[in-house]
Amino acid sequence: MKSREIREMNEEEILNAIEDQREALFNLRFQKASGQLEDENAPRRAQRTIARLKTVLHERQLAAKAAKQEAGNG
């Protein structure tokens, strides 16, 4: 999932995507432990996707906080 795709999502969709990716990562770890994992890079990609999702979510929270402070001071 690209950052551009994530930025087009709303907050609820991002939170759902984070949960989906965490579940996928959990399953990938089990596959790795049992020796059934075919793509060794899949867990790393899942972790990076989670990081991207959380980064965009945090940026939005900071922007909302800054807008709220600006409105309070103005």
N, C-alpha and C positions, 0 to 999 in steps of 0.2 A: 504494500500500500504506500503510495507516494504522499509526500507532504501536501501537495496540491489537492489531492483527493480528500485528505483529512480536513483541510481548511474549509472545504465545501460542506462538511457535515455540521450538524448542530450538536450541542453539548450532550444531549441524550444519546444520539447515535455514536458519539465518541466513547461515552461510558460503556455502551453495549459492545462496541468493538474491542475495548480494553478487556472486558470480561471474556469475550470470545477468544481473543488472543491468549489470555492467561490459561484458559481451558485447553487450547491447542498446544501450548507450551508444556502443560502438565502431561498431556497424552504423548507428546514427543519424548519427554523424559522417560516415560515408562517404556516406550518403544526402544529407546537407546539402552536402557537397563536390561531389557530382555533380548537384545541383539537383533531386533526386527527393523531398526531404523535404516532406511535406504539412503536418504539424503542427510548426510552428516551436518550440512549447513542450515537445515531447517530450524533447529532450536535457536540458533543465533539470529536468523532472520525474524523469528517470532519476537525475540527479546528487543530487537531494534524497532520493530513495528510498535510494540508496547511503549517504548521510549518516545517515539515520534508522537503517538497519540497523547501521551501524558504531557509532552512539551507543548503541543498546541493547546491542550486544555488549560495548562498553567498560564500560557500567554494570554488567553482569553480572560482568565480570572484576574490577572494583573491589570489588564486593560479596563475591565469593569471596575476594579477598585480605584484605579486612577481617575476614571470618569466620575465616579461617585465623589471622590475627594475634590475634584475640580468643580463639580456642581455645588458642593458644600461651601467652597471658598469664594465662588463667583457671585 
